[in-house]
Amino acid sequence: MTPGLIDPTTGESAAGNYFYEPKYNPYERTATYQLEKGVRLNPGVLHTLVIYPPADEKDITGIRAFDGAPLEKKKTVSFMTSETVTDPSHDVDDVWPVVDWCNETVGPPKLPAVRTVIGKCVGCHGGTNPMGRMDLSSPDAIRTSSIGVLAAEVVPLDHVGNTSQTPMIFGQGMPRIDPGNPGNSYLLYKLIINELNYPSPGDPAASDPFWERGLPPLEPPSNEEIQRLRDSFVWMDPMPVGGRLLADDMRALVVWIAQGAHMAQCVP
């Protein structure tokens, strides 16, 4: 995406173009585009964002789903910037809250300590013979077996082509945990295909004010969506086997990965 600071008198960019990737939340299934800190659109101007589908099957531009399915049709979104100009130094990143490895956050939103969430998985992913050789029992074990480590179920990148004629398919070469990129972290997809990891209808966690932002209450992926994930790259059992994580457990994991998957030694 190339947001420009547009001079309304000329229609030209007033401060260059800014290229950036969206912040993708695979659990909430949202992609959020946000200007970098200190970068501003001109106040009091109507802006229009156009999202294009690929022109045809050979077109490698445009928006596609993880399995190559194209955006159904062009989408246009318009918005008006405020007349009020504020100090850029006061900008904050409000896409993700802050999470803590050791402690529950004060909120809002109030999210559990990440080590507590991961501790729910240690029954299978710990001990002398952790399932899939993914050991989540300690920060050192997580660094060794999961951070940047290729998921056992995916195809290594050196086994596939990656050219304009044979582009890489989403999921190939995906690590278990990719610090800074929850959308490229296989651990989350194994949790996402478990519908028990989503709030039940009427559960307040389905419509948390921080996360909702005008969106409908969070629901699990449809059976069709889950099957598409399975057909594409998410193999074997959903996680945790025979159990579930709460919605805020999942949110804490997503934010933790988005913020770099940092760990610390915690005071007992």
C-alpha positions as CSV (number, residue, x, y, z in Angstrom):
1,M,0.0,0.0,0.0
2,T,1.3,3.4,-0.8
3,P,-0.4,6.1,1.3
4,G,0.5,9.6,0.1
5,L,0.3,12.9,1.9
6,I,-1.8,14.6,-0.8
7,D,-1.6,18.3,-1.6
8,P,-5.3,19.1,-2.3
9,T,-4.3,21.9,-4.6
10,T,-2.2,19.8,-7.0
11,G,-3.4,16.3,-6.3
12,E,0.3,15.3,-5.9
13,S,2.0,13.7,-2.9
14,A,3.1,16.4,-0.5
15,A,5.7,14.3,1.4
16,G,6.5,11.3,-0.7
17,N,5.0,7.8,-0.6
18,Y,5.2,5.4,2.3
19,F,5.3,1.7,1.6
20,Y,4.4,-0.6,4.4
21,E,2.8,-3.9,5.2
22,P,-0.5,-4.3,7.1
23,K,-0.5,-5.6,10.7
24,Y,-2.4,-8.9,10.2
25,N,-4.2,-10.6,13.1
26,P,-5.0,-14.2,11.9
27,Y,-7.1,-14.8,15.0
28,E,-9.4,-11.8,14.5
29,R,-8.9,-12.1,10.7
30,T,-8.2,-8.4,10.4
31,A,-5.6,-6.5,8.4
32,T,-4.8,-3.0,9.8
33,Y,-2.9,-0.4,7.8
34,Q,-1.5,2.4,9.9
35,L,0.7,5.4,9.0
36,E,4.2,5.4,10.6
37,K,4.6,7.5,13.7
38,G,5.0,11.1,12.8
39,V,3.6,10.7,9.3
40,R,0.3,12.6,8.6
41,L,-2.3,12.9,6.0
42,N,-3.4,16.5,5.3
43,P,-6.2,17.6,7.6
44,G,-9.7,18.2,6.2
45,V,-9.2,16.2,3.0
46,L,-11.3,13.3,1.6
47,H,-9.2,10.3,1.0
48,T,-10.2,7.2,-1.0
49,L,-8.6,3.7,-0.7
50,V,-9.2,1.3,-3.6
51,I,-8.5,-2.4,-3.0
52,Y,-8.2,-4.3,-6.3
53,P,-8.6,-8.0,-7.1
54,P,-6.2,-9.6,-9.6
55,A,-7.0,-8.9,-13.2
56,D,-6.8,-12.6,-14.1
57,E,-5.4,-15.9,-12.9
58,K,-1.9,-15.0,-14.1
59,D,-1.9,-11.6,-12.4
60,I,0.4,-11.7,-9.3
61,T,-0.8,-8.3,-8.1
62,G,-4.1,-7.6,-6.3
63,I,-5.6,-9.1,-3.2
64,R,-5.7,-12.9,-2.8
65,A,-6.4,-15.2,0.1
66,F,-3.8,-17.6,1.4
67,D,-4.8,-20.3,-1.0
68,G,-4.8,-18.0,-4.0
69,A,-8.6,-17.3,-4.1
70,P,-9.0,-13.7,-5.5
71,L,-10.8,-10.9,-3.9
72,E,-14.4,-11.1,-5.2
73,K,-14.6,-7.6,-6.5
74,K,-13.0,-4.2,-6.2
75,K,-13.6,-2.5,-2.8
76,T,-13.6,1.3,-2.3
77,V,-13.3,3.0,1.1
78,S,-13.5,6.7,1.6
79,F,-12.7,8.7,4.7
80,M,-12.4,12.4,5.7
81,T,-9.5,13.5,7.9
82,S,-10.2,15.8,10.8
83,E,-9.6,19.5,10.6
84,T,-7.7,19.4,13.9
85,V,-4.0,19.1,13.7
86,T,-2.3,17.4,16.7
87,D,1.3,17.0,17.7
88,P,2.9,14.0,15.9
89,S,5.0,13.3,18.9
90,H,1.8,12.3,20.7
91,D,1.1,9.5,18.2
92,V,0.6,6.0,19.7
93,D,0.3,2.6,18.2
94,D,-3.2,1.7,19.1
95,V,-3.4,-1.4,16.9
96,W,-1.9,-3.7,19.6
97,P,-2.1,-3.4,23.3
98,V,1.1,-4.2,25.3
99,V,1.4,-7.6,26.8
100,D,3.8,-9.0,29.4
101,W,5.6,-12.3,29.4
102,C,5.5,-12.6,33.2
103,N,2.4,-10.7,34.4
104,E,-1.2,-10.1,33.6
105,T,-1.7,-6.7,32.1
106,V,-3.7,-4.0,33.9
107,G,-5.6,-3.2,30.7
108,P,-7.7,-2.2,28.9
109,P,-7.8,-4.8,27.5
110,K,-6.7,-7.0,30.4
111,L,-4.7,-9.8,28.9
112,P,-3.1,-12.8,30.7
113,A,0.6,-13.3,31.2
114,V,2.0,-14.9,28.1
115,R,3.9,-17.5,30.0
116,T,0.7,-18.6,31.7
117,V,-1.0,-19.1,28.3
118,I,1.9,-21.1,26.9
119,G,2.0,-23.1,30.2
120,K,-1.3,-24.6,29.2
121,C,0.5,-26.3,26.4
122,V,3.4,-27.8,28.3
123,G,1.6,-31.0,29.1
124,C,2.2,-32.1,25.5
125,H,5.0,-29.7,24.6
126,G,7.3,-30.3,27.4
127,G,9.2,-33.0,29.3
128,T,11.8,-35.4,27.9
129,N,9.8,-36.1,24.7
130,P,7.8,-33.1,23.7
131,M,5.2,-33.6,20.9
132,G,6.7,-32.7,17.5
133,R,10.0,-31.8,19.3
134,M,8.4,-28.4,20.1
135,D,9.4,-27.7,23.7
136,L,7.5,-24.8,25.3
137,S,8.6,-25.5,28.9
138,S,11.0,-22.6,29.3
139,P,12.2,-19.5,27.4
140,D,15.4,-21.3,26.4
141,A,13.4,-24.3,25.1
142,I,11.1,-22.0,23.1
143,R,14.0,-20.2,21.5
144,T,15.6,-23.5,20.5
145,S,12.6,-25.3,19.3
146,S,10.1,-22.6,18.1
147,I,11.5,-19.1,17.4
148,G,12.3,-19.0,13.7
149,V,12.2,-22.8,13.6
150,L,10.5,-24.4,10.6
151,A,7.2,-26.0,11.5
152,A,7.5,-29.8,11.0
153,E,4.4,-29.9,8.9
154,V,5.4,-27.4,6.2
155,V,7.5,-27.6,3.1
156,P,11.0,-26.1,3.4
157,L,11.7,-23.2,1.1
158,D,14.7,-24.9,-0.5
159,H,12.2,-27.6,-1.8
160,V,10.1,-25.2,-3.8
161,G,10.4,-22.7,-6.6
162,N,10.0,-19.0,-5.9
163,T,10.0,-17.0,-9.1
164,S,7.5,-14.8,-10.9
165,Q,6.4,-17.9,-12.8
166,T,6.3,-20.2,-9.7
167,P,5.7,-17.9,-6.8
168,M,6.0,-19.2,-3.2
169,I,2.7,-20.6,-1.9
170,F,1.6,-19.2,1.5
171,G,2.6,-21.5,4.3
172,Q,5.7,-22.8,2.7
173,G,8.8,-22.3,4.9
174,M,6.6,-21.0,7.7
175,P,8.3,-21.0,11.2
176,R,6.5,-22.0,14.3
177,I,6.9,-18.5,15.7
178,D,8.0,-15.6,13.5
179,P,8.8,-12.7,15.9
180,G,7.0,-9.6,14.7
181,N,4.7,-11.5,12.3
182,P,1.8,-13.4,13.8
183,G,0.4,-13.9,10.3
184,N,3.4,-16.0,9.5
185,S,3.5,-18.1,12.7
186,Y,2.4,-21.7,12.3
187,L,1.7,-22.1,16.0
188,L,-1.3,-19.7,15.7
189,Y,-2.8,-21.5,12.7
190,K,-2.8,-24.8,14.7
191,L,-4.8,-23.0,17.3
192,I,-7.0,-21.2,14.9
193,I,-8.4,-24.4,13.4
194,N,-9.7,-25.3,16.8
195,E,-13.2,-23.8,17.0
196,L,-13.1,-24.2,20.8
197,N,-10.5,-21.5,21.0
198,Y,-13.1,-18.9,20.1
199,P,-15.7,-17.4,22.5
200,S,-19.1,-19.0,22.6
201,P,-22.2,-17.0,21.4
202,G,-23.0,-14.3,24.0
203,D,-19.6,-14.5,25.7
204,P,-18.4,-11.0,26.5
205,A,-15.0,-11.9,25.1
206,A,-16.6,-12.1,21.7
207,S,-17.2,-8.3,21.6
208,D,-14.4,-6.7,23.7
209,P,-14.6,-2.9,23.2
210,F,-10.9,-2.6,22.4
211,W,-10.9,-5.3,19.7
212,E,-14.4,-4.7,18.2
213,R,-13.8,-1.4,16.5
214,G,-17.2,-1.6,14.8
215,L,-16.7,-5.1,13.7
216,P,-19.2,-7.9,14.3
217,P,-18.6,-10.2,17.3
218,L,-15.7,-12.6,16.9
219,E,-16.8,-16.0,15.6
220,P,-14.7,-19.1,14.7
221,P,-13.9,-19.7,11.1
222,S,-16.5,-21.5,9.2
223,N,-16.1,-25.2,8.4
224,E,-15.2,-24.2,4.8
225,E,-12.5,-21.8,6.0
226,I,-11.0,-24.4,8.3
227,Q,-11.0,-27.0,5.5
228,R,-9.3,-24.5,3.2
229,L,-6.6,-24.0,5.8
230,R,-6.2,-27.8,6.2
231,D,-6.1,-28.3,2.4
232,S,-3.5,-25.6,2.0
233,F,-0.9,-26.0,4.8
234,V,-2.3,-26.6,8.3
235,W,-1.9,-30.3,8.9
236,M,-2.8,-32.8,11.7
237,D,-4.6,-32.1,14.9
238,P,-5.9,-28.7,16.0
239,M,-4.3,-27.5,19.2
240,P,-4.5,-27.9,22.1
241,V,-5.5,-31.6,21.7
242,G,-8.6,-32.2,23.8
243,G,-8.6,-28.7,25.3
244,R,-9.1,-25.1,24.5
245,L,-7.6,-21.6,25.1
246,L,-9.7,-18.6,26.0
247,A,-10.2,-15.8,23.6
248,D,-7.9,-13.5,25.6
249,D,-5.3,-16.3,25.8
250,M,-5.3,-16.3,22.0
251,R,-5.2,-12.5,21.8
252,A,-2.2,-12.4,24.2
253,L,-0.3,-14.8,22.0
254,V,-1.0,-12.8,18.8
255,V,0.1,-9.6,20.4
256,W,3.2,-11.2,22.0
257,I,4.3,-12.5,18.6
258,A,3.5,-9.1,16.9
259,Q,5.7,-7.3,19.5
260,G,8.7,-9.6,18.9
261,A,8.0,-12.7,21.0
262,H,10.2,-11.4,23.8
263,M,10.7,-13.5,27.0
264,A,12.1,-12.8,30.4
265,Q,13.1,-14.6,33.6
266,C,10.1,-14.1,35.9
267,V,10.2,-13.6,39.7
268,P,8.3,-16.6,41.2
